[in-house]
Amino acid sequence: MGYPVIKEGMARILVLDGHTVNPGDNDWQPLQELGDLVVYERTEPDLVVERARGADIVITNKTRLGRDELSHLPGLRGICVFATGFDVVNATLARELGIPVCNVPEYSTPSVVEHTFALLFALARRVELHSELVSRGEWSRSADFSFWRTPQHELSGRTLGVVGYGSIGRRVAAAALAFGLRVLATRSRRNPPDPGVEVVELDAIFERSDVVSLHCPLTPETSGLVRSERLEKMKASAFLINTSRGGLVRETDLADALARRVIAGAALDVLSTEPPPFDHPLLSAPNLIVTPHLAWSSLASRRRLLATTADNVRAILAGAPIHVVNV
């Protein structure tokens, strides 16, 4: 497929929702150098077409570009997603319209791997709880030199199951091996298992693991893969971690499993609706840690994201787009 060439500096570039990528500590200069850049912190759905009309390239993070929006943007030359996942864009329709959709692969891998283990350590040791207890004077009132209010789980020798052995899952597996865990992983068409990683079927991950960590994309096949029947297969002492996509988990099933102590705990950085409603079933579940989708958000990660997006825009302008997900 051939794409038009647009002279750098003449392009109209629109960012629909730039706040999370640059809340004030990042720099738009890599994009500003490429054309007339307009950045909105956020865009409500009913304003997408009005704001994007006339743009050559639209950049989105979580603002949806579906059939209705794309059908009203006839001059659009390219779409860039401030993310690796691109489910906010109707990529199939964009392909039919001759519009490349470009993502940013692997920019957040180090940050997400680190946050995965931050969540795991939080479940295993409850460091912040015990620090708070010390601040309340509980240690000062203690009759002993040491105390703990939750079990202190040693991870070495236990088994971590990785669901999704892509770039992040593979790095999580390597870190787990360094901490002395045994590692199981689902089969990957792209990455053969590294030494020390045992490939098993998905149900075996849930049956055998002390920790199940999700790192697969959200697709029709993976939607709701964590559901009651798989949670029931897990050890009563096991933990579930999700730093991938909220839709991988049937959240009412997980809330029920935690309430019935089917598993020992869970830690999530993502939910199916973000931000969640106040009555979300998981917000009151026991033995659960939830962080607000921030695993990706280190400044180093966001700088890589912005730099690669600028590369994507430059390539679209040159008529040779890269990182195209809808070829």
Secondary structure, DSSP 4 states (H G I P E B T S, - for coil): -------TTSEEEEES--TTT-SSSS--HHHHTTEEEEE-S---GGGHHHHHTT-SEEEESSS-B-HHHHHT-TT--EEEESSS--TTB-HHHHHHTT--EE--TTTTHHHHHHHHHHHHHHHHH-HHHHHHHHHTTTTTT-SSS---SS-----TT-EEEEE--SHHHHHHHHHHHHTT-EEEE---SS-PPPTTEEE--HHHHHHH-SEEEE-----TTTTT-B-HHHHHHS-TT-EEEE-S-GGGB-HHHHHHHHHTTSSSEEEES--SSSSPPTT-TTTT-TTEEE--S-TT--HHHHHHHHHHHHHHHHHHHTT---SBS--
